[in-house]
Amino acid sequence: MSTIVLIHGAGESGAAWRRVRDALVTPSVAIDLLGRGSNPSDLSQITLERVGARAAEDIESTTTGPVILMAHSISGALTPGLVSQLGGRVQGVVHLAAVCAPPGVLPLSTVSQDFVDQLLPTASALRSELRGHSFSTTDDVLPDGLLPLSESGTLARLDSIVLGCVVSTFDWRRSELPRTYVRTTRDRIYSQDGQRRLADAFDAQEVIELVSGHNPQHTMPEELASLLDDLAGKQR
């Protein structure tokens, strides 16, 4: 049986999936991206490559056998690299309102160029502001030399820049992996037209509509878990 790897979106951590994992029948893991939770790091130094490499290491260390990658929102930018690094272990990829782009395009601009235009001019100042900080909740213990950042909105902006504003080099049309895009139909962050462009860039073989806002892992975890169990069953 495959293990579902849950990859959180901007400004969150693996803890975002707790209620979904409680409801899942399929085995699952939820990783923390670099700069938070179990992976504290200086946020001013994180890059797409570093985040992806650590994510691949964590998947390798917490799973055995086949996996299904389930990326939410900005973490869709990580799935091409993870597919390359994990190779034949990946049995399928699910994008939940997740970014994607054809080669030569910024993943975030596929859903909204306005997002990119607002974020990129702030990138340098934001990195300077976050020098020496790692995102932390009250339960986290940071290594010496790192200061806590508790504002998830600031972390979300950085995640969106680091992951969503790097030119894509991957063409999903060349992949034979099963790919499903889950479109959140009441989403107030990613428009329906934007999500259709994301599904097209992902070259999704299946598009499923979920009547939810952008974060169903919080608002309807049982329904999301049922959907993921169904998808995992199809890919066995």
N, C-alpha and C positions, 0 to 999 in steps of 0.2 A: 504494500500500500504506500502511496506517495504521502509525503509530509507537506502540508501547506506552510509556506514561509510568508509571514505577514510583515509587510514593510510599511512603516508609518509615513504620514505626510509631514508637511512643514510645521515646525513649532511643537511637535509632539515627540513621543518616545514609544518604545514597545508596549508600555503600560496602556496605551490607547486601545489595545486589542483585548484587554482582560475579559470583558463581558462576551466578546465574540468567541474567544477561546473556550470559555466556560460552556458555551452552547454548541460548539463544534463536536461532531462525532469523529471526523477525520483527524489524525494526528497533526499537530501544528506547533510552530515556534514563532515567536515575535522578537525580532532583533531591535536593538537600539542603534540608531545611526551615530556616527562619530560626533562627539561633542556633547553627549548627554548620557544619563543613566549609567549603564555598565561600561560605557566607552567615553569617559571624560577626556577632553582635549581642548587645547587653546583654540577657540572658535575663529580667531583671526587667521589661523593657518590651515583651515580645512579647505579641501578642493574636491571636485567631483571624483578625481582618481583616488584620492586617499579615502574618501567615504566609501566608494565602491569596493576598494581592496579590503577594508576592514569588514564590510558587510559580507563579502565572500568568505573571509576567514571565519566569521562567526557562524555562517551557515554550515561550513565544513565541520566546525567543531561541535555543533549542536544537533546535527542530523546525520543519518546514514541512508543510503539508498536514494530512490527517486524523489524529486521535489517538484512542487508547483509554486511558482513565484506569484505572489499577490501584492501588487504595488498600489498604493493609494496616492492620488494627487501628485505632488512634485516628485515623489520617489519613482514615478514611471521613468524618469531620466536615468535611473540606475539599472533597469532591467537589461538593456543591451550588453552592458559590461558584465553583469552577473551571468547572463547566458554564455558569454564567451569564456568566463573564468570557470564556471561550473560544468561546462560541456554537456556530455550525455546524461548527466544526472537530472537535468531540467526536462520535465515531461510536459510542461505547459506553462503559459503565462496569462495572468488575469490582470487587467488594468481597471481599477475602480476609480472612475473620474480622474484618470491619471494622464500626465503630460507625455507627449511623444512628438517626434518631428522627423521628417525626411532628412536625408543627408544635406548638410549645408545650412540648416535652419535651427534656430533656438527652440528648444522644446516649449518653453513658456509662451513664446510668441505665436505658436500654433493655436493656442486657446485665446490669447489676447495680447496684441502688440502694446496696448496701453499699460499692461502690467510691467512689461519690459521697460517701457519709456519712463515709468515712475521709479522703478527699482535701480536700474543701472547707474544713474547719476549719483546715487547715494552709496554705492558699493565701497568706495575707498574710505569714506568717513565712517561707515558702519564697521568695517574691519578694524579701523583704528580704535573705535569705541569699545570693541569687544576683545582687544588684545589682553591676553592673560585670563580670560573668562571661559568658563564652561557652564552649560546649562545645568541647573541643580534644583531639585526639590528638597524639602526639609529632611527627607530620608537618605539623601545622597551624601557620601563622604568623598570629598575631592582630594586628590593628591596635593602635597605641598607645592606651593607656587601658583595654584589656580584659584581664581576668585569665582564666587557663584553668580550666575545670571539667572534670575527668576522670572523675567518677563518673556512669556512665550511668544508674544507678538514680535518682539525684536528677533528672537530665534527664527520665527517663521519668515521674516524678511530675508535673513541671511540664507536660510535653506533655499529659498526661492531663487536667490542670486547664484549661489554655489551650484545648485543642481539644474535649475531651469534656464540659466542664461549662458550655457556653454553649447557651442555649435555641435549638432548631432553628426556623427559619422557612420551611423548604422542604418541599414535599409531593411526594414522588417519584411519587405516583399521577397527577400532572398532566404527567409527563414521558413523551415517546414514545421516548426513547432505549433501546436494548437494554441490559438490566441483568442481570448474573449475580452470584450470591452463591456464594462457595466456602466451604463449612463444613468446618472442620478437626475431624475426628471424635475425635481423641485429645487435644484441647485441654484443658489443666489451668488455663488462665487464664479463657477465655470458655466457660462451660458450654454444653452442647448446647441446653438450653431457652433460654438467653440468645441463642444464635446463631439459633435459630428466630425469636425476636422481632426480631432485627436484620434477618433476611431479609424478614420481613413488613413492617417499617418501610421497607425499601428497595423494597418492591413488586417483588421480583426475579421476572423472567420465567423464570429458570432457576436452580436450586440444584444445585450439584455438590458431592459429598462427596469430600474428600481425606483419606486415612488418614494423618494427621500431627498433630503438636502445633501450638502456636500460631505457630511460626516455621518454616514449611517452606522459606523462602528460605535457611535455614542447614542444615536437616537433610535435605532432599530437593530440591535446586535443579534437578536435571535433570528430575525428574517435574513440578515446578511449571512449568518452562519449556515442557515439552511440552503441558501443559494450556493455558497462555497462547497458545502457537502455534495450538492447535486453535481456541480462542475467537476469535483474530484472524482466522483463516481463515473462520469463519462470518460475520464482520462486514464482509468485503470487499464 
